[in-house]
């Protein structure tokens, strides 16, 4: 009997679906189908590829509510977030479609001839998507890869395969060729590994933990396979004494509680200048205590459950009851619930202060001056995102240059837009996704010299 994946509703622990798990043989067959489909797709006129991707976007738009409700059931996301995620898939497809006819090379002046560059598709791209944002992060790679003329094999996370499977059905409904976008649910150690080591896969795009990312990178090295990695984070939220403290405190909770803290960009290290530390905590306490945690299908809910029992146990392991701090409320009974939590009085090198917890937990650490803030901000192996709160423009620029992270916000917590680049420093990853150069990450540059000498 074939192995199946069990999909649970994180809010109730009820079984939502059982899905057949792909084997290594399934991956091999999918690569053969993808390679055949890719040749025809790459040969199609750019306008035709763009038109089909826009049609795909329109079909997704027609199914926003269906996709959102599916995400609520399989991932426990609040319904408002889930609607945004489905809409983001639509927007990514539209944005990528706009780049198809603008994916042009260059003409470089040389003596004795004409020199041009061609941007050619890689072939078959393997995308290994995470469970924390199943729809949008899968589309971050899938949309530009398709637009650049590639075929895509998408392996969703074991716990969240349903929206990916539905998107593949919608792609066929929109008219994309059979085999061009395939979804293979399965275990990482089986289907994921087979995708990574398959010689017919030209590139792997992986979003997930730094530990697994390092393993994938090592396996890709054997074939010198292209790889983009979007990995962990432990992002700082730096609040200087000259900032609007009320605004900074009001914005801090959802900067780490959105998606129940299961976000690699979560601002889980709140660094506050010592002179305003007590005032900041005074403002933060009611903001944390008032967060509405509950049924993710309820429009009023601000935070839902964690994804699984394993993730709940992991988060609990970082937060013993003995640690001081601010704790909100969460439902009791079935479901993977953990309350919003802010830890105070912890050492700056404590595990909860430097390791990625991936749950609704932040620490607040005081700092003395600008140099101390930068030191603390950079005192982790990660460098994905962060925020800087100050009214001093010069300080904002200095701190933005000094913090070693790929995505920073000043007086806000916004990091990810599909039309601006995204990626990390240090062990937060390799490469950049999204933005104006998204399509070129799925191409090879070929240089051609044509002699004009007689």
C-alpha positions in Angstrom: 0.0 0.0 0.0 1.5 3.4 -0.9 2.5 5.7 1.9 0.2 8.7 2.6 0.7 12.1 4.3 -1.8 13.0 7.0 -2.9 16.6 6.9 -4.2 18.0 10.2 -6.1 21.1 11.1 -3.7 22.8 13.6 -6.6 24.5 15.4 -8.6 21.3 16.1 -6.2 18.4 15.3 -8.9 16.9 13.0 -7.8 15.1 9.9 -8.3 17.4 6.9 -7.1 15.1 4.2 -4.8 12.2 3.4 -2.5 12.7 0.4 -0.3 10.0 -1.4 3.4 10.6 -0.8 5.6 10.8 -3.8 8.5 8.3 -4.2 11.9 8.7 -5.8 10.4 6.9 -8.9 7.6 9.5 -9.0 10.2 12.3 -9.0 12.1 10.6 -11.8 8.9 10.3 -13.9 8.0 13.9 -13.2 11.4 15.2 -14.3 10.9 13.4 -17.7 7.5 15.0 -18.1 8.8 18.4 -17.1 11.7 18.3 -19.5 9.4 17.5 -22.4 7.0 20.3 -21.4 9.8 22.8 -20.9 11.1 22.5 -24.4 7.8 23.5 -25.9 7.2 26.2 -23.4 10.6 27.8 -24.0 10.0 27.7 -27.7 6.7 29.5 -27.4 6.5 33.2 -28.3 7.1 35.4 -25.2 3.7 37.1 -25.7 2.0 33.7 -25.5 3.8 32.7 -22.3 2.9 36.0 -20.8 -0.7 35.7 -21.8 -1.0 32.2 -20.2 0.6 33.4 -17.0 -1.9 36.3 -16.8 -4.7 33.9 -17.4 -3.3 31.7 -14.6 -3.4 34.8 -12.4 -7.0 35.5 -13.3 -8.0 32.0 -12.5 -6.3 32.2 -9.1 -8.2 35.5 -8.5 -11.5 33.7 -9.2 -10.6 31.2 -6.4 -9.2 33.5 -3.7 -11.7 32.6 -1.1 -11.5 28.8 -1.8 -7.7 28.9 -1.5 -7.8 31.0 1.6 -10.2 28.7 3.4 -8.1 25.7 2.4 -5.1 27.5 3.9 -7.0 28.1 7.1 -7.8 24.4 7.4 -4.3 23.0 6.6 -2.0 25.7 8.1 -4.1 27.4 10.8 -3.6 30.8 9.3 -6.0 33.6 10.1 -8.5 34.0 7.3 -7.4 37.6 6.6 -3.8 36.5 6.2 -4.8 33.5 4.0 -6.8 35.8 1.7 -3.7 38.0 1.4 -1.5 35.0 0.6 -3.8 33.8 -2.2 -3.9 37.3 -3.6 -0.1 37.4 -3.4 0.1 34.4 -5.7 -2.1 36.2 -8.2 0.0 39.3 -8.0 3.3 37.4 -8.4 2.0 35.7 -11.5 0.9 39.1 -12.9 4.3 40.6 -12.0 6.2 37.7 -13.6 4.1 37.8 -16.7 5.1 41.4 -17.2 8.8 40.4 -17.2 8.5 37.8 -20.0 8.8 40.2 -22.9 11.4 42.3 -21.0 13.8 39.5 -20.4 16.4 40.9 -22.7 20.2 40.6 -23.1 22.8 43.2 -23.9 24.9 44.4 -26.8 28.4 45.0 -25.7 30.8 47.1 -27.9 33.8 45.0 -29.1 36.3 45.5 -32.0 35.9 43.4 -35.1 32.3 42.3 -34.6 29.1 42.2 -32.6 28.8 40.9 -29.1 25.5 40.0 -27.6 24.2 38.2 -24.5 21.3 35.8 -24.4 19.3 34.9 -21.3 18.3 31.3 -21.7 16.1 29.2 -19.3 17.8 26.7 -17.1 15.4 23.8 -17.8 13.7 22.1 -14.9 13.6 23.9 -11.6 12.8 22.1 -8.3 11.1 24.2 -5.7 10.9 22.9 -2.1 8.4 25.1 -0.3 7.9 25.5 3.5 4.8 25.1 5.7 4.8 28.6 7.2 3.6 30.4 4.0 2.8 27.6 1.7 1.2 29.6 -1.1 3.2 32.8 -1.5 6.7 31.3 -1.0 6.0 28.6 -3.5 4.9 31.3 -6.0 8.0 33.4 -5.2 10.0 30.8 -7.2 7.4 29.2 -9.4 6.1 32.4 -11.1 9.5 33.8 -12.2 10.8 30.4 -13.1 7.9 29.7 -15.4 8.1 33.3 -16.8 11.7 32.7 -17.7 10.8 29.6 -19.8 11.5 26.9 -17.2 9.3 23.9 -16.0 8.7 23.6 -12.3 8.4 20.6 -10.0 7.1 21.8 -6.6 7.4 19.8 -3.5 5.3 21.3 -0.7 5.9 20.7 3.0 4.4 17.5 4.3 1.9 19.3 6.6 0.6 21.8 3.9 0.3 20.2 0.5 -3.4 21.1 -0.3 -3.1 24.6 -1.6 -0.1 23.6 -3.8 -2.1 20.8 -5.3 -5.1 23.1 -6.0 -2.8 25.7 -7.6 -1.5 23.0 -10.0 -5.1 22.2 -11.0 -5.8 25.9 -11.6 -2.7 26.1 -13.8 -4.1 23.4 -16.1 -7.5 25.1 -16.0 -5.8 28.3 -17.2 -4.2 26.5 -20.1 -0.6 25.9 -19.0 0.8 22.8 -20.7 0.5 19.5 -19.0 3.7 18.7 -17.1 4.9 22.3 -16.9 4.0 22.8 -13.3 3.8 19.6 -11.3 3.2 19.2 -7.5 4.7 16.2 -5.7 3.7 16.0 -2.0 6.1 13.8 -0.1 8.6 13.5 2.7 11.7 15.6 2.5 14.0 12.7 3.0 12.4 10.9 0.1 10.8 13.1 -2.5 12.8 16.2 -1.5 16.1 14.4 -1.6 15.3 12.8 -4.9 14.5 16.2 -6.4 17.8 17.7 -5.1 20.1 15.0 -6.4 18.3 14.4 -9.7 20.6 15.2 -12.7 17.7 16.4 -14.7 16.9 19.2 -12.3 19.0 22.3 -13.0 18.3 24.4 -10.0 16.8 24.0 -6.5 15.0 26.7 -4.6 14.6 25.9 -0.9 12.9 27.8 1.9 13.2 26.3 5.3 15.6 25.8 8.2 19.3 26.6 8.0 20.2 23.0 9.0 18.3 21.5 6.0 19.5 24.3 3.7 23.1 23.4 4.4 22.4 19.8 3.6 20.8 20.7 0.3 23.6 23.0 -0.6 26.1 20.2 0.0 24.2 17.8 -2.2 23.8 20.3 -5.0 27.6 20.9 -4.9 28.2 17.4 -6.3 26.6 18.5 -9.6 27.5 22.2 -9.3 23.7 22.7 -9.3 22.3 26.2 -9.0 20.7 26.9 -5.6 18.7 29.7 -3.9 18.3 29.3 -0.2 16.0 31.3 2.0 16.7 30.1 5.6 16.3 31.1 9.2 16.3 34.5 11.0 16.5 36.1 14.4 15.7 39.6 13.4 16.2 42.7 15.6 13.7 45.4 16.3 15.9 48.4 17.4 14.1 51.1 19.3 16.2 54.2 20.0 15.3 56.7 22.7 14.5 59.4 20.1 11.9 57.3 18.4 8.1 57.6 18.6 8.0 55.1 21.5 4.2 54.8 21.5 4.2 53.9 17.8 7.1 51.5 18.2 5.4 49.7 21.1 2.1 49.5 19.3 3.8 48.0 16.2 6.0 45.5 18.0 3.5 42.7 18.8 2.4 41.8 15.3 6.0 42.2 14.1 6.7 38.9 15.8 3.2 37.4 16.3 2.0 37.5 12.7 1.5 33.9 11.6 2.0 32.8 15.2 5.6 33.8 15.0 6.3 31.2 12.3 8.0 33.7 10.1 11.7 33.9 9.3 11.4 37.7 9.3 9.8 37.9 12.7 11.3 40.7 14.8 11.9 38.5 17.8 14.8 40.4 19.3 13.4 43.7 20.6 16.4 46.0 21.4 15.4 49.1 23.4 17.7 51.9 24.5 18.0 51.7 28.3 16.6 55.2 29.0 13.2 54.3 27.5 13.3 50.6 28.3 10.8 50.8 31.2 8.4 53.1 29.3 8.5 50.8 26.3 7.6 47.7 28.5 4.8 49.7 30.1 3.3 50.3 26.7 4.0 46.9 25.3 2.4 44.9 28.2 -1.3 45.7 27.4 -0.7 45.4 23.7 0.5 41.8 24.2 -2.2 40.9 26.6 -5.0 42.2 24.3 -3.9 40.1 21.2 -6.9 38.0 20.2 -5.8 34.3 19.8 -8.4 31.8 18.6 -10.3 30.3 15.7 -8.4 31.3 12.6 -11.6 31.2 10.6 -13.0 34.0 12.8 -12.5 37.4 11.2 -11.6 39.0 14.6 -8.7 36.6 15.3 -5.3 38.1 15.2 -3.2 35.0 15.9 -4.0 31.3 15.3 -2.3 28.0 16.4 1.2 26.7 15.6 1.4 24.3 12.7 2.0 21.0 14.6 2.5 19.2 17.9 6.3 19.0 17.2 6.5 22.8 16.7 4.5 23.4 19.9 6.9 21.2 21.8 9.9 23.0 20.3 8.5 26.4 21.4 7.7 25.2 24.9 11.3 24.0 25.2 12.5 27.6 24.9 10.1 29.1 27.4 10.1 27.5 30.9 7.5 29.0 33.2 10.4 30.3 35.4 11.4 33.0 32.9 10.0 36.5 33.6 8.1 38.3 31.0 4.7 39.3 29.5 2.3 36.5 28.5 -1.0 36.8 26.6 -3.9 34.4 26.4 -4.4 31.3 24.2 -7.2 28.7 24.0 -7.0 25.5 25.9 -8.0 22.0 24.7 -7.4 20.6 21.2 -5.1 22.5 18.9 -1.5 23.5 18.9 -1.9 26.7 20.9 0.8 28.9 22.5 0.2 32.3 24.0 1.9 35.5 22.8 5.0 35.8 25.0 7.7 38.5 25.6 10.6 37.5 27.8 12.5 40.0 29.9 15.5 39.8 32.1 17.3 37.1 30.0 21.0 37.1 29.1 21.8 38.4 25.6 23.4 35.1 24.7 20.6 32.9 26.2 19.3 30.3 23.7 15.9 32.2 23.5 17.8 35.4 22.6 20.0 34.1 19.8 18.3 30.9 18.4 15.3 30.9 16.0 12.3 29.7 18.0 9.7 30.0 15.2 6.9 30.7 17.5 5.1 33.7 19.2 8.0 34.5 21.5 10.2 37.6 21.6 12.9 38.8 24.0 13.5 42.4 25.0 17.1 43.4 25.6 18.3 46.9 26.7 21.2 48.7 25.0 23.3 51.7 25.9 24.1 53.6 22.7 24.2 53.3 18.9 27.3 51.2 18.9 25.9 48.8 21.5 22.6 48.5 19.5 24.5 47.5 16.3 26.7 45.0 18.3 23.6 43.3 19.7 21.7 43.4 16.4 24.6 41.6 14.6 25.2 39.1 17.4 23.6 36.1 15.7 24.5 33.8 12.8 21.5 35.2 10.9 20.9 38.3 8.8 17.5 38.3 7.2 15.5 41.3 8.3 15.1 43.9 10.9 13.6 47.2 11.9 15.1 50.5 13.2 13.0 53.1 15.1 14.4 56.6 15.3 13.5 60.2 14.3 17.2 60.9 13.4 17.7 60.5 9.7 21.4 60.2 10.0 21.1 57.5 12.6 18.6 55.6 10.4 21.1 55.6 7.5 24.0 54.7 9.7 22.2 51.8 11.4 20.8 50.6 8.1 24.3 50.3 6.7 25.7 48.7 9.9 23.1 46.0 10.5 24.1 42.9 8.5 20.7 41.9 7.1 19.2 41.7 3.6 15.9 43.5 4.4 15.5 46.4 6.7 12.6 48.8 7.6 12.9 52.2 9.3 9.9 53.2 11.5 7.9 50.2 10.2 8.1 46.4 10.0 7.6 46.0 6.3 10.1 43.8 4.5 8.6 41.8 1.7 7.1 43.1 -1.4 7.0 41.1 -4.6 8.5 44.0 -6.7 11.5 44.5 -4.4 14.4 42.0 -3.8 14.3 39.6 -0.8 17.1 37.5 0.8 19.5 37.2 3.6 23.1 37.7 4.8 25.2 35.2 6.6 23.3 31.9 7.4 20.0 33.3 6.4 20.5 32.2 2.9 22.0 32.6 -0.6 20.7 34.6 -3.5 17.7 36.9 -3.9 14.1 36.3 -4.7 11.4 38.7 -5.9 12.0 42.2 -7.3 13.0 43.4 -10.8 15.7 40.7 -11.2 13.6 37.7 -10.2 13.4 36.2 -13.7 17.2 36.4 -14.3 17.8 34.1 -11.3 16.2 31.3 -13.5 18.4 31.9 -16.6 21.9 31.3 -17.8 23.7 34.1 -19.5 25.2 33.1 -22.9 27.7 35.4 -24.6 27.8 35.3 -28.4 30.5 37.1 -30.5 29.8 37.5 -34.3 32.7 38.5 -36.4 32.2 41.2 -39.0 35.6 40.8 -40.5 35.5 39.7 -44.2 
